[in-house]
Amino acid sequence: MKSQCLLVGLIICSVMTGFAQNSTSYWQQHVDYKMEVDVNVKEYTYTGTQELTYTNNSPDTINQVFYHLFFNAFQPGSEMDVRSRTIQDPDDRVGDRISKLSDKEIGFLKIDQLKQDNKKLDYKVVGTVLQVRLAKPLLPGKKTTFKMKFNGQVPVQVRRSGRNSEEDVALSMSQWYPKLAEYDFEGWHADPYIGREFHGVWGDFDVKISIDKDYILGGTGYLQNPQEIGYGYEKEGTNVKRRGKKLTWHFVAPQVHDFTWGADPEFVHDKRVAKDGTVLHFLYKDNPSYEEENNFTENWKNLQSKTEDLLMFFNEHIGPYPYDQYSVIQGGDGGMEYAMSTLITGNRKFGSLVGVTAHEMAHAWFQGVLATNESKHEWMDEGFTTYISTLAENEVLSEGKENPLSGAYRGYTYLANSGSEQPQSTHADRYHLNQAYGLTAYSKGAIFLSQLGYIIGEENLATTLHTYFNDWKYKHPTPNDFKRVAEKVSGAQLDWYLTDWTQTTNTIDYGIKDVTEDAGKTKVVLERIGLMPMPLDVSVTYTDGSTKEYYIPLRMMYFNKPGAQNIQKDWAWAIPTYDLMIDGAKSTIKKIEIDPSQMMADAKRENNVFEN
């Protein structure tokens, strides 16, 4: 089984060290959760116990820990609420809704008791974060166990989590439990929940959820007691007996950094076994009111084969999906990725349903298995996911687009010329505008990969993605880790690319300044107008219909792109102009174009073309 291979691989990884992330040797913390939760579906409240075993693999002595209490964001006056009401372009799914929630509608997580190795702890709730002073310092290489009793209230669905979503799904339970914050080579990542992404510690989860017997659940983890549950989870021929008012669903999830579930008494549960053995679960409401608008049930049935196609595409182009199952669940708002699952809105036209599934499923690789710090490097997760899911959609839906990422290029070009751009290194919560965040993380992030293919060649890019996934799965890679993989694969020097594209708002702008005839040839004066350097592809089309390609290397790359034709002398960045001599008199030339592929994100393309 894949899960057995996964565990063997993790044991091997745990004893290896390697140079990465600005540290002398790689390490990461480990946490194991055992939780038992009892849910009151009438009051939308729950009580729980949590036993958390924390292993300090760092070289540091730890004197305090932090937990995320995400549900506290859904209260009037929270940072999420105030930010939504004060930002210039609020997310219309949030707006001022949180400010209007009553006491029975808000979300909360409250700690009733917390002990470390049976010693009571002092702690302080700071918004969506729990700060805990340890009773005994946790030394390097040691473990400690925290035991907690907690209770929560599920908020009216506002953003991602909550009850009774706009599609009337009862429970979308993401970020619902006290979650230990990540501690790594940079220190603690105890970010408040204001509206953006998440970061977590790798570990094993053992979760028991007791809930009204009519509810059907799906999400993270492998169900351990299908013979008691039924609802399509049990093996064929099993005699399911449900006693009492509640059932306890027991899930185990190895090596994940989150645990999410959705539940509704009217869920339809379908299963499909993919070619690689992965069991695909689909949970959705068979709501007659959706039928006339979007052929709801038919779309969800047809989605299942497309989801398998998407899985196969990502396996081929990134790396093998390492878990035994994946669940697509109707719930939440829009779409959001979680460990081994996604919550999506389901009442969509078929293309949109496949599209949101493609994007959220691709996150299973970039966020679920690689798991960069989404708050600090959101573009690596959202952008890489946008890149690969857009290509997958183009193939799976037979769209036939010559450049499937043209929309991302348009979005970035708009941003680069808007005056609202901030560097991609901006923390996800610190953007002036939601639109600027979206275009930076998704569009500009996708172009980082697409344009890298232009720079080092498509074959090198494909190898880089495979190598990156294989080398950095379960390790929370940073931007520099990805850059180093690309450099080792291609042989190119790429520090300039990572720096200019992600840490500045420098733009690419090259132009054709002058075209003159010179001794039977044509002299083309090119100019660098923007601050960001790039190698250049230049195409010449002659009046007889023939074409010729020229390649101008970038000096600081110390590299020539594989397959490049008519390689010229390199162009040093500090020199603003470059003389390119091309064959043929000026009168024989119909057109000269910088980057005919349009895979270079030139912010002002109008000066890229000369036509005779």
Secondary structure per residue as TSV (DSSP state, phi and psi in degrees):
chain	resnum	aa	ss	phi	psi
A	1	M	-	360.0	151.1
A	2	K	H	-62.8	-35.9
A	3	S	H	-63.9	-34.5
A	4	Q	H	-68.1	-42.7
A	5	C	H	-61.7	-38.9
A	6	L	H	-59.3	-46.4
A	7	L	H	-65.2	-40.0
A	8	V	H	-61.9	-44.1
A	9	G	H	-62.4	-37.3
A	10	L	H	-69.2	-36.3
A	11	I	H	-62.0	-43.0
A	12	I	H	-62.7	-45.4
A	13	C	H	-63.0	-33.7
A	14	S	H	-68.3	-21.9
A	15	V	T	-102.5	3.4
A	16	M	-	-100.5	148.1
A	17	T	-	-124.0	154.8
A	18	G	-	-159.4	160.5
A	19	F	-	-83.6	125.0
A	20	A	B	-170.0	160.8
A	21	Q	T	54.5	41.2
A	22	N	T	57.2	29.6
A	23	S	B	-128.0	154.5
A	24	T	S	-67.7	-31.3
A	25	S	S	-148.7	149.8
A	26	Y	-	-77.7	138.7
A	27	W	-	-151.5	158.8
A	28	Q	-	-152.2	152.8
A	29	Q	-	-74.8	164.2
A	30	H	E	-137.6	141.4
A	31	V	E	-140.2	138.2
A	32	D	E	-118.3	131.4
A	33	Y	E	-109.9	135.6
A	34	K	E	-123.2	118.6
A	35	M	E	-131.0	142.5
A	36	E	E	-127.4	125.9
A	37	V	E	-128.7	137.3
A	38	D	E	-116.7	123.1
A	39	V	E	-108.2	132.2
A	40	N	E	-101.7	101.2
A	41	V	T	-74.5	-16.5
A	42	K	T	-80.2	-39.1
A	43	E	T	-95.8	-9.6
A	44	Y	T	58.8	41.7
A	45	T	E	-123.8	166.1
A	46	Y	E	-155.9	153.2
A	47	T	E	-120.0	151.1
A	48	G	E	-153.4	158.9
A	49	T	E	-120.3	148.0
A	50	Q	E	-138.7	125.1
A	51	E	E	-112.5	117.2
A	52	L	E	-121.6	118.2
A	53	T	E	-101.4	119.6
A	54	Y	E	-113.1	125.2
A	55	T	E	-106.2	123.4
A	56	N	-	-91.6	95.2
A	57	N	-	-88.6	2.0
A	58	S	S	-81.2	166.1
A	59	P	S	-83.5	6.0
A	60	D	S	-104.3	151.1
A	61	T	-	-85.7	128.1
A	62	I	E	-104.1	125.2
A	63	N	E	-107.6	-12.8
A	64	Q	E	-148.9	158.2
A	65	V	E	-132.9	163.7
A	66	F	E	-129.0	140.7
A	67	Y	E	-116.3	148.4
A	68	H	E	-88.7	133.7
A	69	L	-	-118.9	72.4
A	70	F	G	-59.3	-37.2
A	71	F	G	-63.5	-18.8
A	72	N	G	-66.7	-13.0
A	73	A	G	-67.8	-23.6
A	74	F	S	-94.4	58.8
A	75	Q	S	-140.1	141.6
A	76	P	T	-55.0	134.1
A	77	G	T	89.7	-3.4
A	78	S	S	-69.5	166.4
A	79	E	H	-62.0	-37.9
A	80	M	H	-62.1	-43.9
A	81	D	H	-63.1	-51.7
A	82	V	H	-66.4	-41.7
A	83	R	H	-60.2	-42.0
A	84	S	H	-64.6	-31.9
A	85	R	H	-87.7	-7.9
A	86	T	H	-117.0	-17.4
A	87	I	S	-71.6	149.5
A	88	Q	S	-63.6	-37.4
A	89	D	S	-125.6	76.8
A	90	P	-	-64.2	152.0
A	91	D	-	-65.7	121.3
A	92	D	T	-68.4	-12.7
A	93	R	T	-73.7	-22.3
A	94	V	T	-105.4	-60.7
A	95	G	T	50.6	-126.5
A	96	D	T	-107.2	18.6
A	97	R	T	-62.4	-39.0
A	98	I	G	-63.5	-38.2
A	99	S	G	-62.6	-19.4
A	100	K	G	-100.8	2.8
A	101	L	-	-72.5	137.3
A	102	S	-	-83.0	173.3
A	103	D	T	-59.1	-31.0
A	104	K	T	-84.1	-9.5
A	105	E	T	-106.6	-16.3
A	106	I	-	-71.0	167.5
A	107	G	-	-106.3	151.7
A	108	F	E	-159.6	157.3
A	109	L	E	-129.1	122.8
A	110	K	E	-120.7	138.7
A	111	I	E	-96.4	121.4
A	112	D	E	-92.5	-29.7
A	113	Q	E	-162.5	141.3
A	114	L	E	-145.5	126.6
A	115	K	E	-130.8	149.2
A	116	Q	E	-114.7	115.5
A	117	D	T	47.9	46.6
A	118	N	T	70.7	13.2
A	119	K	E	-109.2	130.3
A	120	K	E	-64.1	143.7
A	121	L	-	-114.0	150.4
A	122	D	E	-90.7	136.5
A	123	Y	E	-148.2	163.6
A	124	K	E	-139.1	131.8
A	125	V	E	-89.2	122.5
A	126	V	E	-121.7	87.3
A	127	G	T	65.1	-113.0
A	128	T	T	-99.5	15.7
A	129	V	E	-128.0	138.7
A	130	L	E	-106.9	118.2
A	131	Q	E	-99.1	124.9
A	132	V	E	-124.1	123.9
A	133	R	E	-89.3	125.8
A	134	L	E	-73.4	146.0
A	135	A	E	-73.1	-29.4
A	136	K	E	-142.5	129.3
A	137	P	E	-56.7	143.7
A	138	L	E	-97.0	112.1
A	139	L	-	-79.7	159.0
A	140	P	T	-56.4	135.1
A	141	G	T	80.9	2.0
A	142	K	-	-105.5	163.2
A	143	K	E	-116.2	156.6
A	144	T	E	-145.6	157.4
A	145	T	E	-120.5	127.2
A	146	F	E	-105.8	132.0
A	147	K	E	-117.4	130.1
A	148	M	E	-133.7	143.9
A	149	K	E	-115.4	133.3
A	150	F	E	-143.4	163.7
A	151	N	E	-141.8	153.2
A	152	G	E	-143.5	163.3
A	153	Q	E	-126.6	130.6
A	154	V	-	-79.0	122.9
A	155	P	-	-72.7	158.7
A	156	V	B	-55.4	135.1
A	157	Q	S	-61.0	118.6
A	158	V	S	-119.3	-54.7
A	159	R	S	-142.8	111.5
A	160	R	S	68.7	-65.0
A	161	S	S	-91.0	165.4
A	162	G	E	130.8	-177.9
A	163	R	E	-109.4	150.2
A	164	N	S	53.5	63.3
A	165	S	-	-63.7	177.3
A	166	E	T	-62.5	-19.7
A	167	E	T	-101.4	16.1
A	168	D	-	65.4	31.3
A	169	V	-	-82.3	130.9
A	170	A	S	-63.2	-52.4
A	171	L	E	-136.2	119.4
A	172	S	E	-112.3	98.6
A	173	M	E	-104.5	76.7
A	174	S	S	-109.3	146.3
A	175	Q	S	52.4	45.7
A	176	W	-	-101.3	-10.3
A	177	Y	S	-120.8	158.5
A	178	P	-	-63.1	117.4
A	179	K	E	-115.7	122.2
A	180	L	E	-62.9	133.9
A	181	A	-	-73.7	158.7
A	182	E	E	-81.9	139.8
A	183	Y	E	-123.5	123.6
A	184	D	E	-140.5	-160.2
A	185	F	T	-62.7	-16.6
A	186	E	T	-92.6	-10.5
A	187	G	E	108.4	-156.9
A	188	W	E	-76.1	143.6
A	189	H	E	-116.4	73.5
A	190	A	-	-100.9	56.8
A	191	D	-	-70.1	136.6
A	192	P	-	-66.6	154.6
A	193	Y	-	-89.2	104.1
A	194	I	S	-108.1	-27.3
A	195	G	S	162.1	-8.3
A	196	R	S	-104.5	-136.1
A	197	E	-	-96.3	-173.8
A	198	F	-	-130.9	162.1
A	199	H	-	-146.4	140.6
A	200	G	-	-150.6	170.9
A	201	V	-	-94.0	135.9
A	202	W	-	-66.5	142.0
A	203	G	E	-178.4	-178.5
A	204	D	E	-105.8	137.5
A	205	F	E	-115.1	135.4
A	206	D	E	-127.6	109.0
A	207	V	E	-128.7	129.2
A	208	K	E	-117.1	124.4
A	209	I	E	-118.6	115.1
A	210	S	E	-97.8	125.0
A	211	I	E	-151.1	159.3
A	212	D	E	-43.5	134.2
A	213	K	T	-62.9	-17.8
A	214	D	T	-82.0	-10.1
A	215	Y	-	-83.8	142.0
A	216	I	E	-111.0	130.7
A	217	L	E	-114.5	155.9
A	218	G	E	-160.6	158.1
A	219	G	E	157.0	-138.0
A	220	T	S	-72.9	143.4
A	221	G	S	94.5	162.9
A	222	Y	E	-96.2	127.3
A	223	L	E	-69.3	127.0
A	224	Q	S	-92.8	-19.5
A	225	N	-	-127.8	54.8
A	226	P	H	-61.8	-28.4
A	227	Q	H	-66.5	-20.4
A	228	E	H	-92.7	-19.7
A	229	I	H	-97.3	-50.5
A	230	G	-	76.8	-137.6
A	231	Y	T	55.4	31.3
A	232	G	T	89.8	-4.0
A	233	Y	-	-86.0	-27.2
A	234	E	S	-74.7	159.2
A	235	K	-	-71.6	155.3
A	236	E	T	-59.2	133.7
A	237	G	T	91.6	-8.2
A	238	T	-	-70.9	136.6
A	239	N	-	-93.5	102.5
A	240	V	-	-86.5	129.6
A	241	K	-	-121.9	120.2
A	242	R	-	-106.7	120.7
A	243	R	-	-116.0	150.8
A	244	G	S	73.9	-170.0
A	245	K	S	-92.5	-14.8
A	246	K	E	-131.2	155.2
A	247	L	E	-120.1	150.3
A	248	T	E	-109.3	117.6
A	249	W	E	-92.8	125.4
A	250	H	E	-113.1	115.0
A	251	F	E	-116.2	144.8
A	252	V	E	-127.4	131.5
A	253	A	E	-130.9	112.8
A	254	P	E	-85.5	136.6
A	255	Q	E	49.7	65.2
A	256	V	E	-129.6	170.0
A	257	H	S	-122.4	22.7
A	258	D	-	-168.5	161.9
A	259	F	-	-144.9	121.3
A	260	T	-	-132.1	147.4
A	261	W	E	-148.3	155.5
A	262	G	E	-126.5	151.3
A	263	A	E	-151.0	143.1
A	264	D	E	-162.2	142.7
A	265	P	T	-71.5	-13.4
A	266	E	T	-109.3	12.9
A	267	F	E	-62.9	134.6
A	268	V	E	-89.2	135.9
A	269	H	E	-118.7	115.5
A	270	D	E	-113.9	152.3
A	271	K	E	-129.1	148.9
A	272	R	E	-145.0	131.3
A	273	V	E	-96.7	118.1
A	274	A	-	-76.3	167.7
A	275	K	T	-58.2	-30.4
A	276	D	T	-88.4	4.4
A	277	G	S	95.1	-9.3
A	278	T	-	-64.8	131.2
A	279	V	E	-88.8	119.8
A	280	L	E	-98.4	124.4
A	281	H	E	-107.4	140.5
A	282	F	E	-129.3	122.9
A	283	L	E	-125.0	122.5
A	284	Y	E	-155.5	160.5
A	285	K	E	-93.1	131.2
A	286	D	-	-87.9	81.2
A	287	N	-	-99.6	113.9
A	288	P	G	-58.9	-27.1
A	289	S	G	-68.2	-18.4
A	290	Y	G	-84.6	-17.1
A	291	E	H	-62.9	-48.4
A	292	E	H	-63.3	-36.9
A	293	E	H	-74.2	-47.2
A	294	N	H	-135.3	14.8
A	295	N	-	49.0	53.7
A	296	F	H	-52.9	-58.3
A	297	T	H	-63.3	-42.8
A	298	E	H	-60.1	-41.0
A	299	N	H	-62.4	-43.1
A	300	W	H	-68.7	-32.8
A	301	K	H	-68.3	-44.4
A	302	N	H	-69.9	-25.9
A	303	L	H	-60.7	-28.7
A	304	Q	H	-66.8	-41.5
A	305	S	H	-70.5	-34.4
A	306	K	H	-67.0	-34.8
A	307	T	H	-64.7	-39.5
A	308	E	H	-62.8	-41.6
A	309	D	H	-61.2	-40.6
A	310	L	H	-63.3	-44.1
A	311	L	H	-56.4	-46.2
A	312	M	H	-64.4	-37.9
A	313	F	H	-63.6	-47.0
A	314	F	H	-67.8	-37.3
A	315	N	H	-57.7	-42.0
A	316	E	H	-72.8	-40.1
A	317	H	H	-98.8	-11.3
A	318	I	T	-119.9	-61.0
A	319	G	-	166.0	165.3
A	320	P	-	-63.0	131.1
A	321	Y	-	-63.1	124.9
A	322	P	-	-90.1	-7.9
A	323	Y	S	-98.9	168.0
A	324	D	S	-88.3	-9.9
A	325	Q	E	-152.1	162.5
A	326	Y	E	-148.3	138.5
A	327	S	E	-120.4	133.0
A	328	V	E	-108.0	116.5
A	329	I	E	-125.1	131.2
A	330	Q	E	-72.2	129.1
A	331	G	-	162.9	177.8
A	332	G	S	64.5	-149.8
A	333	D	S	-135.4	139.2
A	334	G	S	62.1	-110.6
A	335	G	E	-158.9	143.6
A	336	M	E	-150.6	139.4
A	337	E	E	-88.2	144.0
A	338	Y	E	-143.6	174.0
A	339	A	T	-61.7	120.1
A	340	M	T	62.2	16.0
A	341	S	E	-165.7	169.6
A	342	T	E	-142.6	151.6
A	343	L	E	-110.0	125.5
A	344	I	E	-134.6	154.2
A	345	T	-	-75.2	140.6
A	346	G	-	-108.8	-14.9
A	347	N	-	-87.8	79.8
A	348	R	S	-134.9	162.5
A	349	K	-	-66.4	157.4
A	350	F	H	-59.8	-44.3
A	351	G	H	-60.8	-39.2
A	352	S	H	-68.1	-38.0
A	353	L	H	-64.3	-42.8
A	354	V	H	-66.8	-39.6
A	355	G	H	-62.2	-46.9
A	356	V	H	-68.2	-35.0
A	357	T	H	-66.6	-41.0
A	358	A	H	-59.3	-46.7
A	359	H	H	-65.6	-50.6
A	360	E	H	-67.0	-34.7
A	361	M	H	-68.7	-37.4
A	362	A	H	-61.4	-29.5
A	363	H	H	-60.0	-24.0
A	364	A	H	-59.1	-27.3
A	365	W	H	-87.3	-54.0
A	366	F	I	-78.6	-33.3
A	367	Q	I	-103.1	-38.1
A	368	G	I	-74.0	-38.2
A	369	V	I	-108.1	-41.5
A	370	L	I	-82.6	-48.5
A	371	A	-	58.5	60.7
A	372	T	-	-62.9	162.6
A	373	N	-	-70.4	102.7
A	374	E	T	-64.7	-28.7
A	375	S	T	-70.3	-35.8
A	376	K	T	-95.5	-32.1
A	377	H	-	-128.0	51.2
A	378	E	H	-59.2	-30.0
A	379	W	H	-66.5	-28.4
A	380	M	H	-68.7	-38.3
A	381	D	H	-79.4	-59.2
A	382	E	H	-67.1	-40.1
A	383	G	H	-70.4	-47.1
A	384	F	H	-63.1	-38.8
A	385	T	H	-64.0	-43.6
A	386	T	H	-60.9	-42.7
A	387	Y	H	-58.0	-54.8
A	388	I	H	-75.0	-35.2
A	389	S	H	-71.3	-32.4
A	390	T	H	-65.5	-42.2
A	391	L	H	-65.1	-39.0
A	392	A	H	-64.4	-45.0
A	393	E	H	-58.0	-43.7
A	394	N	H	-58.1	-37.4
A	395	E	H	-82.2	-48.7
A	396	V	H	-66.2	-35.3
A	397	L	T	-95.5	6.3
A	398	S	T	51.0	47.8
A	399	E	-	-75.4	-28.8
A	400	G	-	67.4	27.4
A	401	K	-	-76.8	134.6
A	402	E	S	-66.2	-42.9
A	403	N	S	-127.8	91.5
A	404	P	T	-59.8	-22.4
A	405	L	T	-94.6	15.1
A	406	S	H	-59.4	-33.6
A	407	G	H	-64.3	-38.9
A	408	A	H	-63.9	-40.4
A	409	Y	H	-63.9	-41.8
A	410	R	H	-62.8	-42.6
A	411	G	H	-62.3	-44.6
A	412	Y	H	-66.4	-42.9
A	413	T	H	-59.6	-40.6
A	414	Y	H	-60.5	-46.4
A	415	L	H	-62.2	-45.8
A	416	A	H	-62.3	-27.3
A	417	N	T	-101.6	4.6
A	418	S	T	-87.2	-21.5
A	419	G	T	82.6	2.9
A	420	S	-	-109.4	3.4
A	421	E	-	-72.0	140.2
A	422	Q	-	-120.6	157.0
A	423	P	-	-58.9	150.8
A	424	Q	T	-64.9	-17.8
A	425	S	T	-77.2	-1.4
A	426	T	S	-64.7	136.7
A	427	H	-	-59.0	142.6
A	428	A	T	-56.6	-28.1
A	429	D	T	-88.5	-3.1
A	430	R	-	-106.0	17.8
A	431	Y	-	-81.0	142.8
A	432	H	S	-63.2	-37.6
A	433	L	-	-128.5	143.1
A	434	N	H	-61.1	-38.1
A	435	Q	H	-62.4	-41.5
A	436	A	H	-63.8	-40.4
A	437	Y	H	-59.8	-49.5
A	438	G	H	-60.9	-46.9
A	439	L	I	-69.1	-33.4
A	440	T	I	-71.3	-47.8
A	441	A	I	-72.6	-46.9
A	442	Y	I	-86.7	-57.4
A	443	S	I	-73.9	-55.3
A	444	K	I	-65.6	-33.8
A	445	G	H	-64.7	-40.2
A	446	A	H	-66.3	-39.4
A	447	I	H	-66.9	-29.2
A	448	F	H	-51.5	-44.2
A	449	L	H	-76.5	-47.4
A	450	S	H	-58.3	-45.1
A	451	Q	H	-69.8	-30.7
A	452	L	H	-62.0	-35.2
A	453	G	H	-62.1	-37.9
A	454	Y	H	-63.6	-37.8
A	455	I	H	-77.4	-46.7
A	456	I	H	-107.9	-6.5
A	457	G	-	100.6	143.7
A	458	E	H	-63.6	-37.2
A	459	E	H	-66.2	-40.5
A	460	N	H	-64.4	-38.5
A	461	L	H	-63.4	-45.4
A	462	A	H	-60.2	-43.3
A	463	T	H	-66.8	-37.4
A	464	T	H	-60.5	-44.7
A	465	L	H	-62.4	-44.7
A	466	H	H	-63.3	-44.5
A	467	T	H	-66.3	-41.3
A	468	Y	H	-58.4	-48.1
A	469	F	H	-63.6	-45.2
A	470	N	H	-66.0	-40.5
A	471	D	H	-80.1	-28.0
A	472	W	H	-118.0	7.2
A	473	K	T	-62.5	139.4
A	474	Y	T	65.9	25.5
A	475	K	S	-129.6	6.2
A	476	H	-	51.8	61.5
A	477	P	-	-66.8	155.1
A	478	T	-	-104.2	170.5
A	479	P	H	-55.8	-39.5
A	480	N	H	-65.0	-33.9
A	481	D	H	-63.0	-41.3
A	482	F	H	-65.7	-43.7
A	483	K	H	-58.9	-42.3
A	484	R	H	-65.4	-35.4
A	485	V	H	-62.5	-47.0
A	486	A	H	-61.9	-37.6
A	487	E	H	-66.7	-43.6
A	488	K	H	-67.7	-37.1
A	489	V	H	-68.5	-46.1
A	490	S	H	-91.2	-30.9
A	491	G	-	88.5	-1.8
A	492	A	-	-84.7	152.4
A	493	Q	-	-92.0	123.2
A	494	L	-	-126.1	13.5
A	495	D	H	-61.3	-37.5
A	496	W	H	-58.7	-37.7
A	497	Y	H	-69.0	-48.4
A	498	L	H	-61.0	-42.1
A	499	T	H	-65.1	-57.1
A	500	D	H	-67.2	-41.8
A	501	W	H	-74.1	-35.9
A	502	T	H	-106.8	-23.1
A	503	Q	H	-109.9	-1.4
A	504	T	S	-135.8	176.2
A	505	T	-	-110.8	23.5
A	506	N	-	-57.3	140.2
A	507	T	-	-111.8	158.0
A	508	I	B	-91.1	125.2
A	509	D	-	-152.2	103.4
A	510	Y	E	-112.6	148.3
A	511	G	E	-143.5	162.8
A	512	I	E	-94.2	111.0
A	513	K	E	-85.1	-39.0
A	514	D	E	-157.8	147.9
A	515	V	E	-134.0	118.7
A	516	T	E	-136.4	159.3
A	517	E	E	-88.4	140.1
A	518	D	E	-144.7	102.6
A	519	A	T	53.4	48.7
A	520	G	T	82.1	-4.2
A	521	K	E	-115.0	-179.4
A	522	T	E	-119.7	128.7
A	523	K	E	-100.1	121.5
A	524	V	E	-110.2	119.5
A	525	V	E	-93.9	114.9
A	526	L	E	-98.6	150.4
A	527	E	E	-133.6	143.8
A	528	R	E	-96.0	114.7
A	529	I	-	-98.7	-43.9
A	530	G	S	-77.3	167.6
A	531	L	S	-83.7	-19.3
A	532	M	S	-85.8	128.6
A	533	P	-	-79.6	156.5
A	534	M	-	-156.4	151.2
A	535	P	-	-73.3	158.0
A	536	L	E	-125.3	137.0
A	537	D	E	-100.1	129.0
A	538	V	E	-124.9	129.0
A	539	S	E	-112.8	136.9
A	540	V	E	-118.2	127.3
A	541	T	E	-111.0	126.6
A	542	Y	E	-94.1	165.4
A	543	T	T	-66.6	-20.8
A	544	D	T	-87.1	4.8
A	545	G	S	93.7	-10.2
A	546	S	-	-76.9	161.2
A	547	T	E	-133.2	158.6
A	548	K	E	-145.1	136.1
A	549	E	E	-106.5	142.4
A	550	Y	E	-126.3	144.5
A	551	Y	E	-124.1	126.0
A	552	I	E	-111.7	106.9
A	553	P	-	-68.1	154.4
A	554	L	B	-91.5	124.6
A	555	R	G	-56.7	-43.7
A	556	M	G	-71.7	-5.9
A	557	M	G	-84.4	-27.9
A	558	Y	-	52.4	52.1
A	559	F	-	-162.4	144.6
A	560	N	-	-117.8	133.6
A	561	K	-	-65.3	132.5
A	562	P	T	-57.1	136.2
A	563	G	T	82.7	-1.7
A	564	A	-	-65.3	142.7
A	565	Q	S	-106.8	149.4
A	566	N	S	49.0	60.9
A	567	I	B	-69.8	128.2
A	568	Q	-	-99.0	177.8
A	569	K	-	-65.1	153.4
A	570	D	-	-72.3	161.2
A	571	W	B	-113.0	118.4
A	572	A	-	-80.2	135.5
A	573	W	T	-58.8	-40.6
A	574	A	T	-68.9	-15.9
A	575	I	S	-90.9	115.2
A	576	P	-	-73.3	-20.8
A	577	T	E	-125.3	162.1
A	578	Y	E	-146.3	132.6
A	579	D	E	-97.0	117.8
A	580	L	E	-108.7	120.0
A	581	M	E	-95.8	122.3
A	582	I	E	-117.8	152.5
A	583	D	S	-69.2	142.6
A	584	G	S	100.1	145.4
A	585	A	-	-68.5	158.1
A	586	K	G	-57.8	-35.2
A	587	S	G	-67.3	-19.4
A	588	T	G	-89.5	-1.1
A	589	I	E	-102.9	129.0
A	590	K	E	-92.5	-41.3
A	591	K	E	-154.0	141.4
A	592	I	E	-125.7	132.2
A	593	E	E	-139.1	131.9
A	594	I	E	-81.7	127.4
A	595	D	-	54.5	69.2
A	596	P	T	-64.0	-22.3
A	597	S	T	-71.0	-20.8
A	598	Q	-	57.1	31.3
A	599	M	-	-94.0	-8.1
A	600	M	S	-91.2	128.4
A	601	A	-	-84.3	63.9
A	602	D	B	-67.3	124.0
A	603	A	S	-73.7	-17.5
A	604	K	-	-139.5	86.7
A	605	R	G	-78.1	-8.8
A	606	E	G	-64.3	-21.5
A	607	N	G	-99.3	14.9
A	608	N	S	-88.1	-9.4
A	609	V	E	-124.9	135.4
A	610	F	E	-116.8	130.0
A	611	E	E	-126.0	133.1
A	612	N	-	-82.8	360.0
